[in-house]
C-alpha cells in the first residue's frame, strides 16, 4: 500500500479502479471506483483526474488525515461511504454537475463548510440529516435576518451609484436584488456585458430573464443583473461587488 501525503492525478489518463491503490496496482477503468484509496492514512492532499464522473463507495474510507481534496467538475455521483472517517476533512465544494450523494458519503467527517450545487436531486439520508443539523444549529430565523440585512445593504450601496436602477427597491425580498445599469445618454447597458466584466473580476451574478420572461418583457428590458446572498456572504462581499461594478461601468461608458 503506498505511503503518500500528496497524490496528484489531475492530468492522469488512467484512473483508479476497484481497490487499485489498496492492492497497489492500477488497471484503468472509467471512473474512480470503490476502495481505490482505502486506508491510506498518511494521505493529506488529493487532486483527482479531471474527467471522472463517479466516486465509488469507500473510495477514501478511513483516510484519517485527508484534509484537502478538489472534486472534479464532471463528477455526478458520490457513492455511499466515499469519504467516511476522513476526520480532518473540514470543507468540501461540490461541482455543479453532481446530482447524487449517497448515504454516509461524509460520515464522521468534521465538516464545517459544505457548498451544494443548485440541481442536486438525491442526497443520502445521513448527508441530508447533517445539512439539516447545520441549518438548525445556526437557526433559520437568524439566517433569514442575516440575508435581509445584506439585501438592505446591497440596495443602499447600489443606490449610491449613478445610472443604476434597482427593481422593487425597498420591498421584501428573499436574498436577491435585481438591477440594471444605464449610460449617461439613458441607453441601457446590456446586463450580459456587465455580468461578463464582473465575472472577469471574480464577482458572480446572474444575468438574463431569471425564469421570469413575462415580467422581463413587461419591464421592457432584455434582462437584468441579479445579485444573490446567503448565510455565507458578508458586507465585504457586497463591497467587492460595488467596486467591480463601478469599474465595469467605467469600462462600458
Secondary structure by P-SEA (a helix, b strand, c coil): ccccccccccccccccccccccccccccccccccccccccccccbbbcccccccccccccccccccccccccccccccccccccccccccbbbbccccccccccccccccccbbbbccccccccaaaaaaaaaaaaaacaaaaaaaaaaaaaaaaaaaaaccccccccccccccccccccccccccccccaaaaaaaaaaacbbbbbcccccaaaaaaacccbbbbbbbcccccaaaaaaaaaaaaaaaaaac
